[in-house]
Amino acid sequence: MSSIRLRFSVFLLVLPFLTAVSLYAQKGYGPSPEIREAQRRFRDNRFGIFIHWGIYSMYGQGEWALTYNGLTHEEYSKMAGGFYPAAFDAAEWVSAVKASGAKYICITARHHDGFSMFDSSCTGYDIVDATPFKRDILAELASECRRQGIALHFYYSLIDWGRDDAPRGRTGRGTGRTVTGSPETYFGFMKCQLKELLTNYGEIGCIWFDGNWDHEDGEQPYDWRYDEIYPLIHSIQPSCLIGNNHHITPYPGEDIQIFERDIPGENTAGWHSGGVSADLPLETCQTMNGSWGYCMADQDYKSADELIRYLVSTAGRDANLLLNVGPQPDGNIPAAALERLARIGEWMAVNGETVYGTRSTLVKPQQWGVTTHKDDRMWLHVFPDEVFRHVSDGIICVPYRGGRKVASVKPFRSDNALSFRQYEEGIFITLPEDMPRDVPDYIVEIVFR
């Protein structure tokens, strides 16, 4: 091939990336039609499962075992030589997720310890090259997700506690690395891995970044080169969403806004400083117990009813719930987590219509619960404990001012009409005297004319 033809061929290969970069540089960047459609599907899904899994599971102390134990990265990395999750079965995992009613999985492709849970040509520190297991679990999971119709998202850490070329932030300072390498090398490594994740595993629904926050408060924000990384992702997979768990106002090019351990707008964890986006789909990530990675001492699991209410509460704020599980080092999902996934699935099988594909923009959250809506129907998700705490006369007010007339009000999946009155200031509904208290969510359906 002549040098002119070679240069032209290289130009054609990088043209999509150069075009994407130029679009990001333009003021007023907006999502492409492919991203807008992906955002709609993402909103409709409403429920996903987060999976934190890596060699840290062998410690049974969560995903930050490297820093919590004062270990050097050199000693910690030796754990890879013993990582052999013989019980891992992608079909069992995906089946449990599907049975829970969740529509997508987000798994840690690489966490802060730097270990890659996939076969990567960019490093030897991965599950195929550094462990006796020698299997690419992301490839197996991707294949099973396609077979069962579950979307697949990849978590990817921006920080790395082991590499000498990775930026040094607030965390991972005792791991023994010197930070003598070149940032250019590290960003080249990240781009290399992102290309692999977006090329070798089929359609990926989202790249979920974490670690932007890993710098001292008050310092100049570190340049993570999102103006290079984000266009690269969209150039390889135009419908792949980008999310970043940075707790601040979304940057241009991000397609969802993430809230860690917080329902959007509440900020009970105190981490979020950027408000709630009016344009982007929203997602809350939350643990079943108190840990992201497997922690054998943490058996303080939220009840299934509590998790169902949390799911409904996120939907009632027009957000998705990404509910975490931390598999054991042998590859099994803990029994307590499986039990709760099954219970949520039973509830969603009956009531999922009031969650999937809904929006919640007509009525703000109330003391008694939240609302979701779709087409000519609105569902009131009434939390019995809150009703008995805040409602003394059995009548709740739904401050709906949308102008449509109510045709009927009844318990969801029931033909028994409930008494109501509609005024300019809202809809007043009399709840039944025998409303059960032992359910996580009592649903009332309003049908509009």
TILUM-827735 format. One record per residue (C-alpha): x, y, z; residue in one letter. Coordinates in nm, 4 decimals, padded with zeros to 6 digits. Example, Ala and Ser with C-alpha at 12.3 -4.5 7.8 and 13.67 -1.06 7.14 Angstrom:
<pts>
+----------+----------+----------+----+
|       xx |       yy |       zz | aa |
+----------+----------+----------+----+
|  01.2300 | -00.4500 |  00.7800 |  A |
|  01.3670 | -00.1060 |  00.7140 |  S |
+----------+----------+----------+----+
</pts>
This chain:
<pts>
+----------+----------+----------+----+
|       xx |       yy |       zz | aa |
+----------+----------+----------+----+
|  00.0000 |  00.0000 |  00.0000 |  M |
|  00.1384 |  00.3429 | -00.0931 |  S |
|  00.2074 |  00.5966 |  00.1820 |  S |
| -00.0707 |  00.8214 |  00.0446 |  I |
| -00.3235 |  00.5388 |  00.0568 |  R |
| -00.2030 |  00.4428 |  00.4061 |  L |
| -00.2416 |  00.7976 |  00.5349 |  R |
| -00.5895 |  00.8183 |  00.3798 |  F |
| -00.6935 |  00.4870 |  00.5384 |  S |
| -00.5730 |  00.6033 |  00.8805 |  V |
| -00.7654 |  00.9278 |  00.8307 |  F |
| -01.0842 |  00.7327 |  00.7577 |  L |
| -01.0344 |  00.5285 |  01.0752 |  L |
| -00.9940 |  00.8337 |  01.2998 |  V |
| -01.2487 |  01.0533 |  01.1194 |  L |
| -01.5430 |  00.9532 |  01.3452 |  P |
| -01.3318 |  01.0318 |  01.6536 |  F |
| -01.2157 |  01.3679 |  01.5149 |  L |
| -01.5742 |  01.4562 |  01.4216 |  T |
| -01.6949 |  01.3694 |  01.7714 |  A |
| -01.4187 |  01.5810 |  01.9297 |  V |
| -01.5166 |  01.8801 |  01.7163 |  S |
| -01.8796 |  01.8412 |  01.8243 |  L |
| -01.7783 |  01.8380 |  02.1914 |  Y |
| -01.5812 |  02.1568 |  02.1380 |  A |
| -01.8857 |  02.3381 |  02.0030 |  Q |
| -02.0859 |  02.5465 |  02.2465 |  K |
| -02.4236 |  02.3981 |  02.3240 |  G |
| -02.3315 |  02.0341 |  02.2608 |  Y |
| -02.6370 |  01.8072 |  02.2710 |  G |
| -02.6912 |  01.4314 |  02.2560 |  P |
| -02.7226 |  01.2593 |  01.9204 |  S |
| -03.0472 |  01.0889 |  01.8072 |  P |
| -02.8894 |  00.7545 |  01.9028 |  E |
| -02.8185 |  00.8790 |  02.2553 |  I |
| -03.1658 |  01.0288 |  02.2938 |  R |
| -03.3190 |  00.6922 |  02.2062 |  E |
| -03.0815 |  00.5166 |  02.4476 |  A |
| -03.1793 |  00.7655 |  02.7201 |  Q |
| -03.5476 |  00.6879 |  02.6621 |  R |
| -03.4839 |  00.3121 |  02.6910 |  R |
| -03.2738 |  00.3696 |  03.0017 |  F |
| -03.5546 |  00.5684 |  03.1682 |  R |
| -03.8088 |  00.3027 |  03.0758 |  D |
| -03.5995 |  00.0274 |  03.2361 |  N |
| -03.6136 |  00.1931 |  03.5810 |  R |
| -03.4291 | -00.0913 |  03.7609 |  F |
| -03.0785 | -00.2336 |  03.7295 |  G |
| -02.8367 | -00.4443 |  03.9321 |  I |
| -02.4873 | -00.3224 |  04.0251 |  F |
| -02.2159 | -00.5883 |  04.0699 |  I |
| -01.8962 | -00.5081 |  04.2609 |  H |
| -01.6593 | -00.8018 |  04.2166 |  W |
| -01.2829 | -00.8374 |  04.2050 |  G |
| -00.9901 | -00.9969 |  04.3854 |  I |
| -01.0832 | -00.7796 |  04.6856 |  Y |
| -01.3699 | -01.0235 |  04.7479 |  S |
| -01.1086 | -01.2694 |  04.8788 |  M |
| -01.0499 | -01.0416 |  05.1775 |  Y |
| -01.4229 | -01.0307 |  05.2576 |  G |
| -01.3854 | -00.6671 |  05.3648 |  Q |
| -01.5382 | -00.4737 |  05.0773 |  G |
| -01.3911 | -00.3249 |  04.7614 |  E |
| -01.1416 | -00.0941 |  04.9405 |  W |
| -00.9489 | -00.3784 |  05.1084 |  A |
| -00.6182 | -00.2610 |  04.9569 |  L |
| -00.6217 |  00.0733 |  05.1394 |  T |
| -00.8177 | -00.0290 |  05.4487 |  Y |
| -00.5580 | -00.2909 |  05.5439 |  N |
| -00.2500 | -00.0749 |  05.4898 |  G |
| -00.1203 | -00.3095 |  05.2217 |  L |
|  00.1269 | -00.2344 |  04.9483 |  T |
|  00.0023 | -00.2933 |  04.5970 |  H |
|  00.2837 | -00.5439 |  04.5441 |  E |
|  00.1578 | -00.7670 |  04.8253 |  E |
| -00.2105 | -00.7120 |  04.7449 |  Y |
| -00.1643 | -00.8104 |  04.3808 |  S |
| -00.0401 | -01.1547 |  04.4877 |  K |
| -00.4013 | -01.2359 |  04.5743 |  M |
| -00.4688 | -01.2671 |  04.2026 |  A |
| -00.2640 | -01.5869 |  04.2028 |  G |
| -00.5263 | -01.7506 |  04.4245 |  G |
| -00.8404 | -01.6096 |  04.2659 |  F |
| -01.0382 | -01.9043 |  04.1306 |  Y |
| -01.4162 | -01.8438 |  04.1470 |  P |
| -01.5135 | -02.1999 |  04.0616 |  A |
| -01.8848 | -02.1384 |  04.1323 |  A |
| -01.9178 | -01.8479 |  03.8880 |  F |
| -02.2008 | -01.9171 |  03.6440 |  D |
| -02.3051 | -01.6315 |  03.4171 |  A |
| -02.6379 | -01.8003 |  03.3404 |  A |
| -02.7259 | -01.8220 |  03.7106 |  E |
| -02.6315 | -01.4595 |  03.7693 |  W |
| -02.8282 | -01.3228 |  03.4768 |  V |
| -03.1271 | -01.5456 |  03.5553 |  S |
| -03.1367 | -01.4126 |  03.9132 |  A |
| -03.1168 | -01.0554 |  03.7846 |  V |
| -03.3902 | -01.1136 |  03.5299 |  K |
| -03.6137 | -01.2798 |  03.7893 |  A |
| -03.5749 | -00.9720 |  04.0120 |  S |
| -03.7364 | -00.7575 |  03.7435 |  G |
| -03.4157 | -00.5646 |  03.6734 |  A |
| -03.3509 | -00.4747 |  03.3110 |  K |
| -02.9760 | -00.4143 |  03.3132 |  Y |
| -02.6519 | -00.5074 |  03.4866 |  I |
| -02.3602 | -00.2756 |  03.5625 |  C |
| -02.0436 | -00.4638 |  03.6619 |  I |
| -01.7037 | -00.3402 |  03.7764 |  T |
| -01.4742 | -00.3968 |  03.4797 |  A |
| -01.1898 | -00.2314 |  03.6733 |  R |
| -01.2052 | -00.0873 |  04.0246 |  H |
| -00.9659 |  00.1419 |  04.2141 |  H |
| -00.7253 | -00.1452 |  04.2895 |  D |
| -00.6469 | -00.1554 |  03.9160 |  G |
| -00.7320 | -00.5220 |  03.8611 |  F |
| -00.9190 | -00.5813 |  03.5349 |  S |
| -01.2006 | -00.8357 |  03.5394 |  M |
| -01.1645 | -00.9002 |  03.1658 |  F |
| -00.9031 | -01.0210 |  02.9185 |  D |
| -00.7044 | -00.7069 |  02.8375 |  S |
| -00.4123 | -00.6751 |  02.5989 |  S |
| -00.3342 | -00.3395 |  02.7637 |  C |
| -00.2132 | -00.5008 |  03.0887 |  T |
| -00.1165 | -00.8358 |  03.2357 |  G |
| -00.2959 | -00.7535 |  03.5603 |  Y |
| -00.6270 | -00.9085 |  03.4616 |  D |
| -00.8415 | -01.2122 |  03.5317 |  I |
| -00.7092 | -01.4128 |  03.2362 |  V |
| -00.3372 | -01.3387 |  03.2629 |  D |
| -00.2894 | -01.3008 |  03.6403 |  A |
| -00.5191 | -01.5698 |  03.7858 |  T |
| -00.5431 | -01.9478 |  03.7541 |  P |
| -00.9101 | -01.9031 |  03.6562 |  F |
| -00.8105 | -01.7981 |  03.3013 |  K |
| -01.1675 | -01.7086 |  03.2004 |  R |
| -01.3000 | -01.3744 |  03.0807 |  D |
| -01.6056 | -01.3302 |  03.3033 |  I |
| -01.7166 | -01.0186 |  03.1151 |  L |
| -01.7279 | -01.2168 |  02.7907 |  A |
| -01.9360 | -01.4886 |  02.9543 |  E |
| -02.1636 | -01.2340 |  03.1155 |  L |
| -02.2046 | -01.0387 |  02.7904 |  A |
| -02.3025 | -01.3538 |  02.6037 |  S |
| -02.5579 | -01.4508 |  02.8679 |  E |
| -02.7020 | -01.0986 |  02.8873 |  C |
| -02.7626 | -01.1057 |  02.5115 |  R |
| -02.9270 | -01.4468 |  02.5390 |  R |
| -03.1632 | -01.3389 |  02.8179 |  Q |
| -03.2313 | -00.9861 |  02.6952 |  G |
| -03.0556 | -00.7957 |  02.9755 |  I |
| -02.8593 | -00.4786 |  02.8926 |  A |
| -02.4955 | -00.4678 |  03.0048 |  L |
| -02.3148 | -00.1627 |  03.1479 |  H |
| -01.9492 | -00.1376 |  03.2543 |  F |
| -01.8183 |  00.0416 |  03.5638 |  Y |
| -01.4676 |  00.1799 |  03.5034 |  Y |
| -01.2476 |  00.3467 |  03.7649 |  S |
| -01.0544 |  00.6555 |  03.6624 |  L |
| -00.8111 |  00.6120 |  03.9519 |  I |
| -00.5614 |  00.3318 |  04.0057 |  D |
| -00.3911 |  00.2669 |  04.3394 |  W |
| -00.1170 |  00.0542 |  04.1836 |  G |
|  00.0103 |  00.2158 |  03.8644 |  R |
|  00.3001 |  00.4606 |  03.8920 |  D |
|  00.1656 |  00.6653 |  03.6007 |  D |
| -00.1837 |  00.7144 |  03.7474 |  A |
| -00.2645 |  01.0525 |  03.9111 |  P |
| -00.2227 |  01.0585 |  04.2885 |  R |
| -00.5316 |  01.1716 |  04.4757 |  G |
| -00.6659 |  01.1567 |  04.8312 |  R |
| -00.6994 |  00.7770 |  04.8428 |  T |
| -00.4610 |  00.4868 |  04.8042 |  G |
| -00.1589 |  00.6799 |  04.9330 |  R |
| -00.0138 |  00.3925 |  05.1336 |  G |
|  00.0075 |  00.1350 |  04.8556 |  T |
|  00.3759 |  00.1902 |  04.7781 |  G |
|  00.3474 |  00.3403 |  04.4311 |  R |
|  00.5817 |  00.6259 |  04.3441 |  T |
|  00.3810 |  00.8142 |  04.0781 |  V |
|  00.6892 |  00.8527 |  03.8605 |  T |
|  00.5271 |  00.7523 |  03.5334 |  G |
|  00.3886 |  00.9769 |  03.2637 |  S |
|  00.0207 |  01.0814 |  03.2661 |  P |
|  00.0303 |  01.0343 |  02.8890 |  E |
|  00.1002 |  00.6653 |  02.9423 |  T |
| -00.1884 |  00.6317 |  03.1871 |  Y |
| -00.4403 |  00.8024 |  02.9624 |  F |
| -00.3181 |  00.5877 |  02.6743 |  G |
| -00.3781 |  00.2817 |  02.8922 |  F |
| -00.7325 |  00.3924 |  02.9822 |  M |
| -00.8189 |  00.4615 |  02.6186 |  K |
| -00.6776 |  00.1220 |  02.5222 |  C |
| -00.9018 | -00.0533 |  02.7766 |  Q |
| -01.2111 |  00.1496 |  02.6891 |  L |
| -01.1656 |  00.0555 |  02.3238 |  K |
| -01.1493 | -00.3114 |  02.4287 |  E |
| -01.4615 | -00.2872 |  02.6430 |  L |
| -01.6538 | -00.1206 |  02.3608 |  L |
| -01.5228 | -00.3485 |  02.0860 |  T |
| -01.4990 | -00.7004 |  02.2301 |  N |
| -01.8251 | -00.7423 |  02.4252 |  Y |
| -02.1055 | -00.6444 |  02.1900 |  G |
| -02.3485 | -00.3619 |  02.2556 |  E |
| -02.2769 | -00.1835 |  02.5831 |  I |
| -02.5509 |  00.0277 |  02.7360 |  G |
| -02.3343 |  00.2592 |  02.9474 |  C |
| -01.9802 |  00.3320 |  03.0616 |  I |
| -02.0105 |  00.4225 |  03.4316 |  W |
| -01.7067 |  00.6199 |  03.5517 |  F |
| -01.5971 |  00.6608 |  03.9127 |  D |
| -01.3084 |  00.8392 |  04.0860 |  G |
| -01.3341 |  01.1962 |  03.9590 |  N |
| -01.3704 |  01.2992 |  04.3253 |  W |
| -01.0262 |  01.1652 |  04.4257 |  D |
| -00.8502 |  01.5006 |  04.4719 |  H |
| -00.8184 |  01.7342 |  04.7652 |  E |
| -01.0983 |  01.9832 |  04.8193 |  D |
| -01.0009 |  02.3290 |  04.7017 |  G |
| -00.7442 |  02.2102 |  04.4475 |  E |
| -00.7792 |  02.2947 |  04.0817 |  Q |
| -00.9984 |  02.0206 |  03.9283 |  P |
| -00.7835 |  01.7495 |  03.7739 |  Y |
| -00.8082 |  01.7268 |  03.3961 |  D |
| -00.9404 |  01.3763 |  03.3302 |  W |
| -00.9497 |  01.4607 |  02.9588 |  R |
| -01.3185 |  01.3954 |  02.9168 |  Y |
| -01.2996 |  01.5988 |  02.5951 |  D |
| -01.0948 |  01.3057 |  02.4605 |  E |
| -01.2472 |  01.0099 |  02.6453 |  I |
| -01.6166 |  01.0894 |  02.5943 |  Y |
| -01.5930 |  01.1408 |  02.2157 |  P |
| -01.3917 |  00.8186 |  02.1918 |  L |
| -01.6742 |  00.6240 |  02.3573 |  I |
| -01.9446 |  00.7784 |  02.1403 |  H |
| -01.7386 |  00.7275 |  01.8253 |  S |
| -01.7047 |  00.3521 |  01.8886 |  I |
| -02.0614 |  00.2964 |  02.0103 |  Q |
| -02.2855 |  00.5942 |  01.9242 |  P |
| -02.5689 |  00.4723 |  02.1487 |  S |
| -02.3535 |  00.3981 |  02.4554 |  C |
| -02.4502 |  00.6232 |  02.7457 |  L |
| -02.1873 |  00.7912 |  02.9614 |  I |
| -02.2333 |  00.8389 |  03.3357 |  G |
| -01.9885 |  00.9763 |  03.5906 |  N |
| -02.0217 |  00.9346 |  03.9668 |  N |
| -01.8580 |  01.2683 |  04.0465 |  H |
| -02.1317 |  01.4176 |  04.2709 |  H |
| -02.1300 |  01.7507 |  04.0848 |  I |
| -02.3088 |  01.9138 |  03.7916 |  T |
| -02.2778 |  01.6862 |  03.4838 |  P |
| -02.0099 |  01.7720 |  03.2300 |  Y |
| -02.0913 |  01.8114 |  02.8578 |  P |
| -02.1079 |  01.4712 |  02.6947 |  G |
| -02.2528 |  01.2898 |  02.9967 |  E |
| -02.5831 |  01.1209 |  02.9222 |  D |
| -02.7120 |  01.0307 |  03.2694 |  I |
| -02.6701 |  01.1825 |  03.6155 |  Q |
| -02.5682 |  00.9516 |  03.8987 |  I |
| -02.6523 |  00.9831 |  04.2687 |  F |
| -02.4578 |  00.7640 |  04.5110 |  E |
| -02.6579 |  00.6351 |  04.8087 |  R |
| -02.9094 |  00.9133 |  04.7563 |  D |
| -03.2494 |  00.9551 |  04.6004 |  I |
| -03.2233 |  01.2597 |  04.3698 |  P |
| -03.2966 |  01.5823 |  04.5539 |  G |
| -03.2498 |  01.4473 |  04.9060 |  E |
| -02.8681 |  01.4483 |  04.9444 |  N |
| -02.8812 |  01.2701 |  05.2797 |  T |
| -02.5240 |  01.1457 |  05.2236 |  A |
| -02.4087 |  01.5037 |  05.1813 |  G |
| -02.1912 |  01.4352 |  04.8773 |  W |
| -02.3879 |  01.5966 |  04.5953 |  H |
| -02.3318 |  01.9616 |  04.5197 |  S |
| -02.4569 |  01.9986 |  04.1631 |  G |
| -02.8317 |  01.9796 |  04.2008 |  G |
| -03.0634 |  01.7594 |  03.9930 |  V |
| -03.0539 |  01.7779 |  03.6145 |  S |
| -03.3805 |  01.8676 |  03.4441 |  A |
| -03.2681 |  01.7119 |  03.1161 |  D |
| -03.0708 |  01.3953 |  03.1873 |  L |
| -03.2027 |  01.0572 |  03.3015 |  P |
| -03.1281 |  01.0030 |  03.6695 |  L |
| -02.9907 |  00.6980 |  03.8487 |  E |
| -02.9473 |  00.6213 |  04.2183 |  T |
| -02.7003 |  00.3499 |  04.3195 |  C |
| -02.7542 |  00.1872 |  04.6572 |  Q |
| -02.6325 | -00.1157 |  04.8511 |  T |
| -02.8441 | -00.3951 |  04.9982 |  M |
| -02.6391 | -00.3894 |  05.3179 |  N |
| -02.3710 | -00.1290 |  05.3900 |  G |
| -02.1016 | -00.2540 |  05.1518 |  S |
| -02.0415 | -00.2515 |  04.7778 |  W |
| -01.7923 | -00.5387 |  04.7593 |  G |
| -01.8399 | -00.8649 |  04.9482 |  Y |
| -01.8042 | -00.8082 |  05.3235 |  C |
| -01.8517 | -01.1184 |  05.5364 |  M |
| -01.9040 | -00.9178 |  05.8565 |  A |
| -02.1749 | -00.6977 |  05.7057 |  D |
| -02.5002 | -00.8900 |  05.7407 |  Q |
| -02.7107 | -00.5786 |  05.8019 |  D |
| -02.9241 | -00.6234 |  05.4928 |  Y |
| -03.2202 | -00.3999 |  05.4228 |  K |
| -03.5461 | -00.5939 |  05.4131 |  S |
| -03.7106 | -00.6765 |  05.0811 |  A |
| -03.9988 | -00.4416 |  05.1693 |  D |
| -03.7545 | -00.1597 |  05.2390 |  E |
| -03.5793 | -00.2181 |  04.9057 |  L |
| -03.9110 | -00.2223 |  04.7203 |  I |
| -04.0048 |  00.1113 |  04.8775 |  R |
| -03.6634 |  00.2472 |  04.7790 |  Y |
| -03.7170 |  00.1344 |  04.4201 |  L |
| -04.0605 |  00.2957 |  04.4115 |  V |
| -03.9240 |  00.6113 |  04.5742 |  S |
| -03.6619 |  00.6485 |  04.3000 |  T |
| -03.9212 |  00.5910 |  04.0268 |  A |
| -04.1390 |  00.8502 |  04.2009 |  G |
| -03.8582 |  01.1000 |  04.1486 |  R |
| -03.8226 |  01.0066 |  03.7821 |  D |
| -03.5054 |  00.8074 |  03.8483 |  A |
| -03.3699 |  00.4544 |  03.8099 |  N |
| -03.2451 |  00.2364 |  04.0944 |  L |
| -02.9124 |  00.0558 |  04.0494 |  L |
| -02.9172 | -00.1926 |  04.3386 |  L |
| -02.5844 | -00.3480 |  04.4343 |  N |
| -02.4786 | -00.7043 |  04.5083 |  V |
| -02.1272 | -00.8107 |  04.6046 |  G |
| -02.0524 | -01.1690 |  04.4941 |  P |
| -01.8420 | -01.3968 |  04.7132 |  Q |
| -01.4877 | -01.4944 |  04.6113 |  P |
| -01.6142 | -01.8321 |  04.4916 |  D |
| -01.8469 | -01.6622 |  04.2415 |  G |
| -02.1718 | -01.7173 |  04.4274 |  N |
| -02.4069 | -01.4280 |  04.4989 |  I |
| -02.4766 | -01.4234 |  04.8759 |  P |
| -02.7949 | -01.6062 |  04.9735 |  A |
| -02.9333 | -01.2979 |  05.1523 |  A |
| -02.9016 | -01.0973 |  04.8308 |  A |
| -03.0614 | -01.3705 |  04.6194 |  L |
| -03.3536 | -01.3907 |  04.8627 |  E |
| -03.4170 | -01.0177 |  04.8310 |  R |
| -03.3826 | -01.0203 |  04.4532 |  L |
| -03.6446 | -01.2948 |  04.4374 |  A |
| -03.8855 | -01.1023 |  04.6627 |  R |
| -03.8454 | -00.7851 |  04.4596 |  I |
| -03.9093 | -00.9895 |  04.1471 |  G |
| -04.2330 | -01.1288 |  04.2878 |  E |
| -04.3528 | -00.7765 |  04.3620 |  W |
| -04.2464 | -00.6431 |  04.0214 |  M |
| -04.4200 | -00.9294 |  03.8419 |  A |
| -04.7498 | -00.8001 |  03.9824 |  V |
| -04.6855 | -00.4271 |  04.0027 |  N |
| -04.4154 | -00.3575 |  03.7440 |  G |
| -04.6641 | -00.1824 |  03.5185 |  E |
| -04.6644 |  00.1080 |  03.7657 |  T |
| -04.2829 |  00.1378 |  03.7443 |  V |
| -04.1531 |  00.0390 |  03.3986 |  Y |
| -04.1840 |  00.3026 |  03.1296 |  G |
| -04.3389 |  00.5540 |  03.3698 |  T |
| -04.2518 |  00.9131 |  03.4475 |  R |
| -04.3164 |  01.1119 |  03.7642 |  S |
| -04.3317 |  01.4746 |  03.6593 |  T |
| -04.6948 |  01.5593 |  03.7432 |  L |
| -04.6872 |  01.5483 |  04.1235 |  V |
| -04.3936 |  01.5986 |  04.3581 |  K |
| -04.3271 |  01.3416 |  04.6345 |  P |
| -04.5750 |  01.3715 |  04.9221 |  Q |
| -04.5661 |  01.2749 |  05.2898 |  Q |
| -04.7773 |  00.9685 |  05.2122 |  W |
| -04.5661 |  00.8506 |  04.9162 |  G |
| -04.4947 |  00.9187 |  04.5482 |  V |
| -04.6661 |  00.9018 |  04.2097 |  T |
| -04.5823 |  00.7613 |  03.8683 |  T |
| -04.7774 |  00.8071 |  03.5474 |  H |
| -04.8133 |  00.6864 |  03.1900 |  K |
| -05.0654 |  00.7816 |  02.9200 |  D |
| -05.4069 |  00.8325 |  03.0835 |  D |
| -05.3181 |  00.6782 |  03.4198 |  R |
| -05.1478 |  00.7902 |  03.7369 |  M |
| -05.0466 |  00.5556 |  04.0163 |  W |
| -05.0242 |  00.6642 |  04.3769 |  L |
| -04.7615 |  00.4657 |  04.5635 |  H |
| -04.8942 |  00.5004 |  04.9149 |  V |
| -04.6601 |  00.3859 |  05.1911 |  F |
| -04.8849 |  00.2578 |  05.4743 |  P |
| -04.6466 |  00.3535 |  05.7563 |  D |
| -04.6338 |  00.7108 |  05.6286 |  E |
| -05.0118 |  00.7274 |  05.5927 |  V |
| -05.0713 |  00.6193 |  05.9503 |  F |
| -04.8056 |  00.8666 |  06.0635 |  R |
| -04.9202 |  01.1720 |  05.8663 |  H |
| -05.2852 |  01.1166 |  05.7671 |  V |
| -05.5417 |  01.1293 |  06.0467 |  S |
| -05.8717 |  01.1213 |  05.8561 |  D |
| -05.7898 |  00.8625 |  05.5889 |  G |
| -05.8033 |  01.1248 |  05.3130 |  I |
| -05.4938 |  01.2026 |  05.1091 |  I |
| -05.4485 |  01.5007 |  04.8799 |  C |
| -05.2856 |  01.4578 |  04.5400 |  V |
| -05.1862 |  01.8115 |  04.4342 |  P |
| -05.2477 |  01.7487 |  04.0646 |  Y |
| -05.3117 |  02.0625 |  03.8591 |  R |
| -05.2778 |  01.9193 |  03.5104 |  G |
| -05.6285 |  02.0079 |  03.4025 |  G |
| -05.7473 |  01.6590 |  03.3084 |  R |
| -06.0653 |  01.5276 |  03.4675 |  K |
| -06.0598 |  01.2121 |  03.6747 |  V |
| -06.2710 |  00.9268 |  03.5415 |  A |
| -06.2101 |  00.6727 |  03.8189 |  S |
| -06.0057 |  00.5981 |  04.1285 |  V |
| -05.9524 |  00.2463 |  04.2605 |  K |
| -05.6896 |  00.0232 |  04.4192 |  P |
| -05.4501 | -00.1104 |  04.1559 |  F |
| -05.5774 | -00.4357 |  04.0019 |  R |
| -05.9144 | -00.3991 |  04.1757 |  S |
| -06.2637 | -00.3063 |  04.0603 |  D |
| -06.3584 | -00.1468 |  04.3922 |  N |
| -06.4039 |  00.2259 |  04.3402 |  A |
| -06.2625 |  00.4678 |  04.5951 |  L |
| -06.4391 |  00.7865 |  04.6915 |  S |
| -06.2742 |  01.1032 |  04.5592 |  F |
| -06.3318 |  01.4702 |  04.4932 |  R |
| -06.1429 |  01.6780 |  04.2398 |  Q |
| -06.0824 |  02.0452 |  04.3006 |  Y |
| -05.8584 |  02.3058 |  04.1451 |  E |
| -05.5978 |  02.2478 |  04.4153 |  E |
| -05.5917 |  01.8702 |  04.3701 |  G |
| -05.7605 |  01.5317 |  04.4032 |  I |
| -05.8788 |  01.4252 |  04.7480 |  F |
| -05.9068 |  01.0477 |  04.7877 |  I |
| -06.0547 |  00.8514 |  05.0757 |  T |
| -05.8440 |  00.5450 |  05.1441 |  L |
| -06.0228 |  00.2239 |  05.2476 |  P |
| -06.0521 |  00.1669 |  05.6217 |  E |
| -05.9118 | -00.1827 |  05.5793 |  D |
| -05.6036 | -00.0706 |  05.3845 |  M |
| -05.3325 | -00.3237 |  05.4740 |  P |
| -05.0363 | -00.2095 |  05.6783 |  R |
| -04.8147 | -00.5099 |  05.6098 |  D |
| -04.7362 | -00.4258 |  05.2448 |  V |
| -04.4412 | -00.2162 |  05.1228 |  P |
| -04.6569 | -00.0134 |  04.8848 |  D |
| -05.0337 |  00.0260 |  04.8546 |  Y |
| -05.1031 |  00.1347 |  04.4970 |  I |
| -05.4027 |  00.3452 |  04.3917 |  V |
| -05.4785 |  00.3896 |  04.0213 |  E |
| -05.6269 |  00.7114 |  03.8836 |  I |
| -05.7667 |  00.7013 |  03.5298 |  V |
| -05.8174 |  01.0314 |  03.3505 |  F |
| -06.0810 |  01.0998 |  03.0877 |  R |
+----------+----------+----------+----+
</pts>
